[in-house]
Amino acid sequence: MPLRIAVLTVSDTRTAADDRSGDALVERLTAAGHQLVEKRIIVDDVYRIRAQVAAWIAEPEVQVVLTTGGTGFTGRDSTPEAVGVLLDKRIEGFGELFRQLSYHEVGSSTIQSRCLGGLANATVVFCLPGSTGACRTAWDGILAEQLDSRHKPCNYANLVIPERGTHG
């Protein structure tokens, strides 16, 4: 069952011409049969990020929001702070599993990832690191299955599809 997904790249330097991480997510989600609702690039500003994600969470057409970037520890990395307050429930295991998978690729540097996942207004939200490799790791190792309604014993696709029409 295809889901309607919005992708947000958080970066002070990326443009549509060189947004490899956002493009990797779009490529993977469309290859999996999902529909891209919208793709945007926003500077790493907590209030702009929060406003965009909040708008998508309120939009009935959007079932999933994927963000890439702004999850590190530099001064301007603010995606977790921007998005975390919008979540009704956090998916604690998402960050844990991502770091476990990522450890095999980047070693102990994975502890600097503050990626997170959660549910807000029956919309699933995942905030991923800004590297293309990290986006591929998250999609291939977690999101592809969890956004597939056929994945057993449970998945987030079946969680949001029946509920989405009742909120927002």
C-alpha positions as CSV (number, residue, x, y, z in Angstrom):
1,M,0.0,0.0,0.0
2,P,1.7,3.2,-1.1
3,L,2.1,6.0,1.5
4,R,2.3,9.7,0.8
5,I,5.6,11.0,2.0
6,A,7.2,14.5,2.4
7,V,11.0,14.9,2.4
8,L,12.7,17.9,4.1
9,T,16.4,18.5,3.8
10,V,17.8,20.7,6.6
11,S,21.0,22.4,5.4
12,D,22.6,25.8,5.3
13,T,24.6,24.9,2.1
14,R,22.5,22.4,0.0
15,T,20.5,23.4,-3.1
16,A,18.2,21.3,-5.3
17,A,21.2,20.8,-7.6
18,D,23.4,19.1,-4.9
19,D,20.9,17.6,-2.4
20,R,22.2,14.1,-2.5
21,S,20.6,12.9,0.8
22,G,17.2,14.2,-0.1
23,D,17.5,12.8,-3.6
24,A,18.5,9.4,-2.1
25,L,15.4,9.3,0.0
26,V,13.1,10.3,-2.9
27,E,14.7,7.6,-5.1
28,R,14.2,4.9,-2.5
29,L,10.7,5.9,-1.5
30,T,9.5,6.1,-5.1
31,A,11.2,2.8,-6.0
32,A,9.3,1.2,-3.1
33,G,6.0,2.4,-4.6
34,H,5.4,5.3,-2.3
35,Q,4.3,8.8,-3.5
36,L,6.4,11.9,-2.9
37,V,4.0,14.7,-1.8
38,E,6.6,17.4,-1.5
39,K,10.4,17.9,-1.2
40,R,11.9,21.0,0.4
41,I,15.2,22.4,1.5
42,I,15.3,24.6,4.6
43,V,18.2,26.3,6.4
44,D,19.1,24.9,9.8
45,D,16.8,27.1,11.9
46,V,14.8,25.5,14.6
47,Y,11.6,27.6,14.0
48,R,11.6,27.2,10.2
49,I,12.1,23.4,10.5
50,R,9.4,23.2,13.1
51,A,7.0,25.3,11.0
52,Q,7.5,23.1,7.9
53,V,7.2,19.8,9.8
54,A,4.1,21.1,11.7
55,A,2.4,22.1,8.4
56,W,3.0,18.6,7.0
57,I,1.8,16.9,10.2
58,A,-1.4,19.0,9.9
59,E,-1.9,18.1,6.2
60,P,-4.1,15.1,5.7
61,E,-2.3,14.3,2.4
62,V,1.0,13.6,4.3
63,Q,1.3,10.3,6.1
64,V,5.0,10.2,6.6
65,V,7.6,13.0,7.0
66,L,11.3,12.2,6.5
67,T,13.9,14.8,7.3
68,T,17.6,14.7,6.6
69,G,20.2,16.9,8.2
70,G,20.6,18.9,11.4
71,T,20.9,15.9,13.7
72,G,24.6,16.3,14.7
73,F,26.3,18.3,17.4
74,T,27.4,21.4,15.7
75,G,26.0,24.8,16.9
76,R,23.4,25.0,14.1
77,D,22.2,21.4,14.3
78,S,18.7,21.7,15.6
79,T,16.4,19.2,13.9
80,P,15.7,17.1,17.1
81,E,14.9,20.3,19.1
82,A,12.6,21.5,16.3
83,V,10.7,18.3,15.7
84,G,10.8,16.6,19.1
85,V,8.2,19.0,20.7
86,L,5.8,18.2,17.9
87,L,5.7,14.4,18.6
88,D,2.8,12.9,20.4
89,K,4.8,9.6,20.9
90,R,8.5,8.9,20.3
91,I,9.8,5.8,18.7
92,E,12.7,5.2,21.1
93,G,14.0,2.1,19.3
94,F,14.5,4.0,16.0
95,G,17.6,5.9,17.0
96,E,18.9,2.9,18.9
97,L,18.5,0.6,15.9
98,F,19.9,3.2,13.5
99,R,23.0,3.6,15.5
100,Q,23.5,-0.1,15.7
101,L,23.3,-0.4,11.9
102,S,25.4,2.7,11.4
103,Y,28.2,1.4,13.7
104,H,29.2,-1.1,11.1
105,E,29.8,1.7,8.6
106,V,31.2,4.6,10.6
107,G,32.3,3.0,13.9
108,S,32.0,4.9,17.1
109,S,31.2,8.2,15.2
110,T,27.6,6.9,15.1
111,I,27.1,8.1,18.7
112,Q,27.0,11.7,17.4
113,S,23.8,10.9,15.5
114,R,20.7,12.4,17.3
115,C,18.2,10.9,14.8
116,L,14.8,10.3,16.1
117,G,11.4,9.0,15.1
118,G,7.9,9.5,16.4
119,L,4.2,9.9,15.7
120,A,2.3,13.2,15.5
121,N,-1.3,13.5,14.5
122,A,-1.2,10.0,13.0
123,T,1.8,11.0,10.9
124,V,5.0,9.1,11.2
125,V,8.1,11.4,11.4
126,F,11.7,10.2,11.0
127,C,14.7,12.6,11.4
128,L,17.8,11.3,9.7
129,P,21.4,12.5,9.6
130,G,22.4,14.6,6.6
131,S,24.8,12.2,5.0
132,T,23.7,10.2,1.9
133,G,25.1,7.0,3.4
134,A,23.1,7.5,6.6
135,C,19.9,8.0,4.7
136,R,20.6,4.8,2.7
137,T,21.3,3.0,6.0
138,A,18.1,4.2,7.6
139,W,15.9,3.4,4.6
140,D,17.5,0.1,3.7
141,G,17.8,-1.2,7.3
142,I,14.7,0.2,8.9
143,L,12.3,2.3,6.9
144,A,11.8,0.1,3.8
145,E,10.2,-2.6,6.1
146,Q,8.5,-0.3,8.6
147,L,6.8,1.7,5.8
148,D,5.7,-1.5,4.0
149,S,2.2,-2.6,5.0
150,R,3.1,-6.2,4.2
151,H,5.9,-6.4,6.8
152,K,5.1,-8.7,9.7
153,P,4.5,-8.9,12.5
154,C,4.0,-5.1,12.6
155,N,4.9,-1.9,10.8
156,Y,4.1,1.8,10.8
157,A,2.3,1.8,7.5
158,N,-0.6,-0.2,9.0
159,L,-0.6,2.1,12.1
160,V,-1.0,5.4,10.2
161,I,-3.3,4.3,7.3
162,P,-6.5,3.6,9.3
163,E,-6.0,6.5,11.7
164,R,-4.9,9.2,9.3
165,G,-8.4,10.2,8.3
166,T,-9.5,10.8,11.9
167,H,-7.1,13.6,12.8
168,G,-6.1,16.9,11.4
